[in-house]
C-alpha cells in the first residue's frame, strides 16, 4: 500500500478540533531538538498554549495561513505563512515554524508543505518570502534546494533547545 501525503489549510475550527494532535506534533519536534522558539522542559500544555495564543489569533484574523500535512490521515507536519505585513510590504510574507514530526521525516513532507506554502503566497500576490532558521539546522539545506538564498547569519540569536548555548540564525529569502 502506498502512503499518501495531503496538504490542507486549517481553519480556526480545525485548530480547536485537532488541538491534541497539533500539540503532540509541536511537543515531539521540540523534544527532538527543533529550534522553533522554545526550550526544554516543554510540556504538551506549553504546546497547546502555543497553538491557542500564537497561531489561532492570526488564523482568525486572516493574517496567517496554517498548512497541515496529513500522512495517511495523521498530522505529520505544519508550516505557517504569515502575510500580516505592514502597508509598505504588501508583496512580502514570512515562512514560520516549518515542523515535521520525527516519526514522519524523510518522506518529502517538508518539501510538500513548502511547495504548497509558495503556491498560497502567489495566490495572495506575494512575490517575496522570508524566513530564518537556526544556522546548520536540518531545514537549511531544504530551503537552499528550493531556491531560498542566504542573506547572512546573526550570531548568538537564540538559546539552543536545552538552554545551554546561544546559536546563530540564518536569514533567507526567495523571490516567487
FENPELIN-V886947 format. One record per pair of residues at least 12 apart in sequence whose C-alpha atoms are under 8 Angstrom apart, sorted by the first residue. I is the first residue (numbers start at 0). J is the second residue. D is the distance in whole Angstrom. If there is no record, write none. Layout:
# FENPELIN-V886947
i,j,d
I,J,D
I,J,D
This chain:
# FENPELIN-V886947
i,j,d
2,70,7
2,71,6
3,70,6
3,71,6
4,68,6
4,69,6
4,70,4
4,71,7
4,108,7
5,68,6
5,69,5
5,70,7
6,66,7
6,67,6
6,68,5
6,69,6
6,111,7
6,112,7
6,115,7
7,66,6
7,67,5
7,68,7
7,69,8
8,64,7
8,65,6
8,66,5
8,67,6
9,64,8
9,65,6
9,66,6
9,67,7
10,58,7
10,59,8
10,65,8
11,55,6
11,58,6
11,59,6
14,50,8
14,55,7
18,47,7
18,50,7
19,47,7
20,74,7
21,47,8
21,50,8
21,74,7
22,43,6
22,44,8
22,46,5
22,47,5
22,50,7
23,43,7
23,46,8
24,74,7
24,75,7
24,76,7
24,98,8
24,99,8
24,100,6
25,46,6
25,98,7
25,100,8
26,41,7
26,42,7
26,43,6
26,46,6
27,100,6
27,101,7
28,98,7
28,99,7
28,100,6
28,101,7
29,41,7
29,160,7
31,101,7
32,160,6
33,98,8
33,160,7
34,132,8
34,133,7
34,159,7
34,160,6
35,96,6
36,157,8
37,160,6
38,158,8
38,159,7
38,160,4
38,161,6
38,162,6
39,160,6
39,161,5
39,162,7
57,81,8
62,81,6
62,82,5
62,83,4
63,79,6
63,80,5
63,81,4
63,82,6
63,83,7
64,79,6
64,80,5
64,81,7
64,82,8
65,77,7
65,78,6
65,79,5
65,80,7
66,78,5
66,79,6
66,112,7
66,116,7
67,112,7
68,108,7
68,112,7
70,103,8
75,99,6
75,100,5
75,103,6
75,108,8
76,97,8
76,98,5
76,99,4
76,100,6
76,108,7
76,109,7
76,112,8
77,96,7
77,97,6
77,98,5
77,99,7
77,112,7
78,94,7
78,95,6
78,96,5
78,97,4
78,98,6
78,112,7
78,113,8
78,116,8
79,94,6
79,95,5
79,96,6
79,97,7
79,116,8
80,92,7
80,93,6
80,94,5
80,95,6
80,116,7
80,120,7
81,93,5
81,94,6
81,95,7
89,125,7
90,124,7
90,125,4
90,126,5
90,127,6
91,125,5
91,126,6
91,127,5
91,128,6
91,129,8
92,120,7
92,125,7
92,127,6
92,128,5
92,129,7
93,128,6
93,129,5
93,130,6
94,128,7
94,129,6
94,130,5
95,130,7
97,109,7
110,141,7
117,175,7
121,175,7
125,175,8
126,174,6
126,175,5
127,172,7
127,173,6
127,174,5
127,175,6
128,172,5
128,173,5
128,174,6
128,175,7
129,170,7
129,171,6
129,172,4
129,173,7
130,170,6
130,171,5
130,172,6
131,168,6
131,169,5
131,170,4
131,171,6
132,168,5
132,169,5
132,170,7
133,166,7
133,167,6
133,168,4
133,169,6
134,152,7
134,166,7
134,167,6
134,168,5
134,169,5
146,173,6
147,171,6
147,172,5
147,173,5
148,171,5
148,172,5
148,173,6
149,169,7
149,170,6
149,171,4
149,172,7
150,169,7
150,170,5
150,171,6
150,172,7
151,169,6
151,170,6
151,171,8
152,167,6
152,168,5
152,169,4
152,170,6
153,167,5
153,168,5
153,169,6
153,170,8
154,166,7
154,167,4
154,168,7
155,167,5
155,168,8
156,168,6
